Amino acid sequence: MKTFNLLFVLSLFVFASCETAEFVDSPNTNELSLVSDTNQSYIDEDPIESRFTFTAYINGSYFRAESFESIQTGDQLIFEGEKSGNSIVLELPADIINGDYTVGASVGSYDRFSAAVTVNGQTQQISLGSLTVLGHTPDTGNINGVFDFQTADFEISQGVFKLYY
């Protein structure tokens, strides 16, 4: 009986101390998305494994862009990740700096950031949301961060981007 009680207590300790890890797309890749109790996503920092990353959950369904478009037009950066006709578009000021931003808050010295989501041919602008720029180096043209957005019909959560322009 003592052995059973000891095993039971040890198993409770192991389960209580674990953090969840989910494989992204296939278990044969080295890319791992860590999700803590607060549902915070982390960026894969391996530049060799993936030059472009644009992922999110749209209404609970996993979205991983297969094609990317990065455009710098004057004072704006436009990034689009697309897969099977579904897409997420981010529009950011070219001078955006690291930090936390919300829809409607002024960003940089130019316009506000915006985003749109297209699912099954239906495109909607975000109405609520947050964006955190974790790194932006204009000299090398790379930017990365995380985001969560809402539109009238879509909830975009645990968004991660690592892009080059």
For each residue, the residues with C-beta under 8 A, 3 or more apart:
1: 4 5
2: 5 6
3: 6 7
4: 1 7 8
5: 1 2 8 9
6: 2 3 9 10
7: 3 4 10 11
8: 4 5 11 12
9: 5 6 12 13
10: 6 7 13 14
11: 7 8 14 15
12: 8 9 15 16
13: 9 10 16 17
14: 10 11 17 18
15: 11 12 18
16: 12 13
17: 13 14
18: 14 15
19: 34 36 37
20: 34 35 36
21: 32 33 34 35
22: 32 33 35
23: 26 27 29 31 32 33
24: 29 31 32 33 55 62 64
25: 29 31 64
26: 23 29
27: 23
28:
29: 23 24 25 26 49
30: 46 49
31: 23 24 25 44 46 49 50
32: 21 22 23 24 44
33: 21 22 23 24 41 42 44 55 158 160
34: 19 20 21 41 42
35: 20 21 22 39 40 41 158
36: 19 20 39 40
37: 19
38:
39: 35 36 157 158
40: 35 36 146
41: 33 34 35 146 158 159 160
42: 33 34 160
43: 53 134 144 145 146 160 162
44: 31 32 33 49 50 53 162
45:
46: 30 31 49 50
47: 50 51
48:
49: 29 30 31 44 46
50: 31 44 46 47 53 162
51: 47 164
52: 65 68 81 162 163 164
53: 43 44 50 144 160 161 162 163
54: 64 65 68 79 81 88 160 161 162 163
55: 24 33 62 63 64 65 158 159 160 161
56: 63 88 147 156 157 158 159 160
57: 60 61 62 63 156 157 158 159
58: 61 63 86 88 117 119 154 155 156
59: 119 154 155
60: 57 155
61: 57 58
62: 24 55 57
63: 55 56 57 58 81 83 86 88
64: 24 25 54 55 83
65: 52 54 55 68 81 82 83 87 88
66: 82 83 84
67: 81 82 83
68: 52 54 65 79 80 81 82 163
69: 78 79 80 82
70: 77 78 79 80 163 164 165
71: 77 78 79 165
72: 76 77 78 94 165
73: 76 78
74: 94
75: 93 94 95 110 111
76: 72 73 91 92 93 94 110 111
77: 70 71 72 90 91 92 93 94 96 143 165
78: 69 70 71 72 73 89 90 91
79: 54 68 69 70 71 89 90 91 92 143 161 163 165
80: 68 69 70 87 88 89 90
81: 52 54 63 65 67 68 87 88 161
82: 65 66 67 68 69 85 86 87
83: 63 64 65 66 67 86 87
84: 66
85: 82 118 120 121
86: 58 63 82 83 118 119 120
87: 65 80 81 82 83 117 118
88: 54 56 58 63 65 80 81 115 116 117 118 156 159
89: 78 79 80 115 116 117 118
90: 77 78 79 80 113 114 115 131 147 161
91: 76 77 78 79 113 114 115
92: 76 77 79 96 107 113 131 133 143
93: 75 76 77 96 107 108 109 110 111 113
94: 72 74 75 76 77 108 110 138
95: 75 108 109 110 138
96: 77 92 93 101 107 108 113 133 136 143
97: 108 133 136
98: 133 134 135 136
99: 132 133
100: 130 131 132
101: 96 105 107 113 130 131 132 133
102: 105 129 130 131
103: 112 113 114 126 127 128 129 130 149
104: 112
105: 101 102 112
106: 112
107: 92 93 96 101 110 111 112 113
108: 93 94 95 96 97
109: 93 95
110: 75 76 93 94 95 107
111: 75 76 93 107
112: 103 104 105 106 107
113: 90 91 92 93 96 101 103 107 131
114: 90 91 103 125 126
115: 88 89 90 91 125 126 129 131 147 149
116: 88 89 123 124 125 126
117: 58 87 88 89 123 124 126 149 151 154 156
118: 85 86 87 88 89 121 122 123 124
119: 58 59 86 122 154
120: 85 86
121: 85 118
122: 118 119 153
123: 116 117 118
124: 116 117 118 151 152 153 154
125: 114 115 116 151
126: 103 114 115 116 117 129 149 150 151 156
127: 103 150 151 152
128: 103 149 150
129: 102 103 115 126 147 148 149 150 156
130: 100 101 102 103 147 148 149
131: 90 92 100 101 102 113 115 145 146 147
132: 99 100 101 145 146 147
133: 92 96 97 98 99 101 136 143 144 145
134: 43 98 144 145 146
135: 98 142 143 144 145
136: 96 97 98 133 142 143 144
137: 140 141 142 143
138: 94 95 141
139:
140: 137 164
141: 137 138 164 165
142: 135 136 137 162 163 164 165
143: 77 79 92 96 133 135 136 137 161 162 163 164 165
144: 43 53 133 134 135 136 160 161 162 163
145: 43 131 132 133 134 135 160 161
146: 40 41 43 131 132 134 158 159 160 161
147: 56 90 115 129 130 131 132 156 159 160 161
148: 129 130 156 157 158 159
149: 103 115 117 126 128 129 130 154 155 156 159
150: 126 127 128 129 154 155 156
151: 117 124 125 126 127 154 156
152: 124 127
153: 122 124
154: 58 59 117 119 124 149 150 151
155: 58 59 60 149 150
156: 56 57 58 88 117 126 129 147 148 149 150 151 159
157: 39 56 57 148
158: 33 35 39 41 55 56 57 146 148
159: 41 55 56 57 88 146 147 148 149 156
160: 33 41 42 43 53 54 55 56 144 145 146 147
161: 53 54 55 79 81 90 143 144 145 146 147
162: 43 44 50 52 53 54 142 143 144
163: 52 53 54 68 70 79 142 143 144
164: 51 52 70 140 141 142 143
165: 70 71 72 77 79 141 142 143
